[in-house]
Amino acid sequence: MDALTRLHRSLVGGDEEDLPEDSILGDTEDLCSLSPVQRIYAFAACLVAGLALMILSFIVFVRPIKFAVMFTFGNILAIGSTAFVMGPQKQLRMMFDPVRLYATAIYVGCVILALIFALGIHDKLLTLIAIICEICALFWYSLSYIPFARRMVSDLMVKLCDTEL
């Protein structure tokens, strides 16, 4: 077994044969199965495209609506890239884990609001507020993968914002 196959199995948590047969995602993973090398390439391509969109969005920062659309789609691509490594079923299961449920819901809500404000309402101020909330929610969501990171950031914020001497 080569190193990429071992990496893939450790990230996925076992073989792909463990998926239930009546699962919709289990059926699609059988139909669209990629080799571990192809999964790593797809992950890298999707992540690089997402990061490129996020970085390029700062060029059009003076136009908040274009910035919001580019930044949000880049953000979605970057988050979605991990589905190539671990599979969409495990990605969704991890996103909606009770530890991450509120952070995921707030992040998805902010993404939807940013797109609605940018594409539907065309309000620059609301779009920028939604983007700032989206970044904060993504930061909080990302901290859930690091043990005790949320607690440390919370304690730090309490100490920084404490007005008592």
Secondary structure, DSSP 8 states (H G I E B T S, - for coil): --HHHHHHHHHHTS-GGGS-TT-HHHHHHHHT---HHHHHHHHHHHHHHHHHHHHHHGGGTTSHHHHHHHHHHHHHHHHHTHHHHH-HHHHHHHHTSTTTHHHHHHHHHHHHHHHIIIIII--HHHHHHHHHHHHHHHHHHHHTTSTTHHHHHHHHHHHHH----
